[in-house]
Amino acid sequence: MIEATDFRDAMSLLTTAVNVVTTEGVSGVHGFTASAVCSVTDTPPTLLVCMNQTSRSHGHFIENKTLSVNVLGAHHESISNAFASKLNSEERFKQGSWTRLATGAPILEDALVSFDCEIEQVQEVGTHSVFMCRVVAVKQTKQHRGQEESLVYFNRAYSRVGQAEIA
């Protein structure tokens, strides 16, 4: 039997992209920082997003049935920290500039890329819910100053990958 702490220690060595996942709808506007996001298929375009069921915004995502995945650049560390903190939703969304696409879920204007999605299925697995999300719109941002570094999480710390153009 693998102990939970041993599994978490091992998983800390799996480098993951850092994302802010947001929703807006009848249940209000909410968001959280997530690393458990991946592509499922391109036909139809589908993402998988995992969320802890004890998260205070979990029920809001279930009720709104929409979400956006905002892939963070290296310069977004403070936004990641805000959405992972105990700040309330209003305080979180004061970080960064936000817009909307098809579903109305907030889109970070300068995210590397944003995926606007409808939640089609929810499966409970242990402590988490797995959202199967159909992508209905995509917004890719051209980075300013040639900066195209992605914010990633590795060994319980932020890192950067990609290339920054040297001026």
Buried (B, 14 or more C-beta within 10 A) or exposed (E): EEEEEEEEEEEBEEEBBBBBBBBBBEBEBBBBBBBBBEEEEEEEBBBBBBBBEEBEBBEBBBBBBBBBBBBBBBBBBEBBEBBBEEBEBEEBBEBBEBEEBBBBBBBBEBBBBBBBBBBEEBEEEEEBBBBBBBBBBEBEBEBEEEBBBBBBBEEEEBBBEBEEEEE
